[in-house]
Amino acid sequence: MPGNSPSQLIFTSGGKTIRLDAYLPESNGTKLPTVIALHGAGGDATGSGKSAALLAEQGFAVYVLHYFDRTDTTYADKPTILRNFPVWMKTLWDAVSFVEKQTLVDTQRIALLGFSLGAYLSLANASIDGRVKAVVEFFGGLPREMKLFMRRLCPTLILHGEADPTVPVSEAHNLQRLLEEKGIPHEIKIYPGAGHGFENEVWRDAGLRTLQFLQKHLSTA
């Protein structure tokens, strides 16, 4: 299936049906590096889908996770996030379990790509799930509580706007310091003047950095 035309898969988590949009390149039976992408609190997977299509064109199997399906959420304000975050984490864990059984997926090369709330979920899960080999996080952070439960970290790309009014850039710097303390490979790019959500040149630059980072850390070498 062409990378820009997703098919939809479903699995169950907590008794709920969860959707995954699958962007799958031609593989000729070869196991592929794989990315699970997570949207933000607005519930709009459009940005995730754009990134997924671009990565699929470069040979990645990409699955966009509709984790709000677990809680029948359409938009998540702060109380909703606090109430449902652990449930969404379990949904993401179940998604990794489902995705790693797919024929094209190389189970040793699975990464997470998260936007805002999806970035928080990606980092939280990666801190306890050894199946996740890399994380790309757009304007998110690691929940403070997870530092108590953290078992590990993996290579991480941090992308954040310096003028983000929703998730302060301090979240990016806090994560950077933690990764440095733990000796975990990471890259960080803070975009001057950029807010919450990237456009135009910033979006293109972030997309290129994402591709290069994933190619580096999900390579077969």
Secondary structure, 3 states (H helix, E strand, C coil): CCCCCCEEEEEEECCEEEEEEEECCCCCCCCEEEEEEECCCCCCCHHHHHHHHHHHHCCCEEEEECHHHHCCCCCCCHHHHHHHHHHHHHHHHHHHHHHCCCCCEEEEEEEEEEECHHHHHHHHHHCCCCCEEEEEEECCCCCCCHHHHCCCCCCEEEEEECCCCCCCCHHHHHHHHHHHHHCCCEEEEEECCCCCCCCHHHHHHHHHHHHHHHHHHCCCC
